Structure formats: C-alpha cells, structure tokens
Amino acid sequence: MTKEDPSLLERAKRAKRIVRNPAQYKVCVGCDSIVAAKVNICPNCHSYRFESDQEFVVAQAKSLSCREQHSVVSEDLL
C-alpha cells in the first residue's frame, strides 16, 4: 500500500468543487490554470484569454486532479 500524496489529495478536492459548479470557473488559455470566472487577468501567467465552456472546464479539472502541479504560481515566487 502506498501513501497518498497530500498535494494530489488537495488537487482532487479542488477539482471536485470545480466539477460540481463549472460555471464559476474558466481555464486560462495561456497556462491551462483554472481560475474563478470573475478573474480578468490570470494570476499565474497574466494572460487575459480564457475558455469558459463548462465541458472544457470539467475536463481540465479532471486532468489536473490526476497529476502533480507543474506550473509556477505566485506563491512560489515569494
């Protein structure tokens, strides 16, 4: 039996929230991050282009929940 990675568990929890209500989120076209629908500029890559199709958001959430984080986020730069 292997021990679960806490970061993957957290990503799975966030993905579950997103899948339950995809209308509140959108995917950044620049870095593939999922952000709140009200965001105008991606906090990770500063892109302003987003995909808000709910099926696409759900698919991206499921994809991201199954792998470790690869992108650099603002918290990493502190």
N, C-alpha and C positions, 0 to 999 in steps of 0.2 A: 504494500500500500504506500503510495506517495503522498507527501504532504502538499496541500493546496497552496498555491502562491497567493498571498494576500492581495497583491495588486491586481491579479486576474479576477479574484472574487469581487473586488471593488468595481472593476470594469463591467463585470457581469451584472452587478446590482444597478449600475448606471444605465446599462443597455436595457435592462428590464423596464426601468422607468420611461425610457425613450420609446420603446416598443409599445407601451401602454398608451402613450399620448404623443404620437409623432407630429401632430400639428403644432406643438410647442417648440419644435426644433427644426434646424436645417443643416445641411452639410456644406462646409467651405469647399469651394472648387479648387482653391489654392493648395490646401494641405490635407483635405479629407477629414478634418475635425468636425465633430458635431457640436453646434452651438445653439443657444437659445434663439428662437425665431425673431425676437426683438433686436438682436445684435445687428449693427450696420457694418462693422469692421471686425474681422476675425481677430481675436486677442492673441492668437498664436503666430499668424503669418502676415497679418494686416491686409489681407485680401478683402475685397468688397463684393465678390461674386459668390453666390450661393445657389444650391439646389434645394428646393423646399418640397419636392414631390414626396408625399408620405411613404410610398413604397420604397423609394430610394433611401430615405432616412432610416426606415426599419432595416433594410438590407445592410446599410452601412453600420448600424448599431450592432447587428448580429455579427458582422465580420470583425469589428473592432473588439468585441467582447471575447473573442476566441484567441487573441494574440496579445503579446506584451506591447506596451507603448513604445513606439519608435520615434515619434516626433518630439521636438524640443518645445516645451511650453514655458510661459512666463515665469513660473515658479522655479524652473531650472536655472534661470538667469540671475537669481537673487544671490 
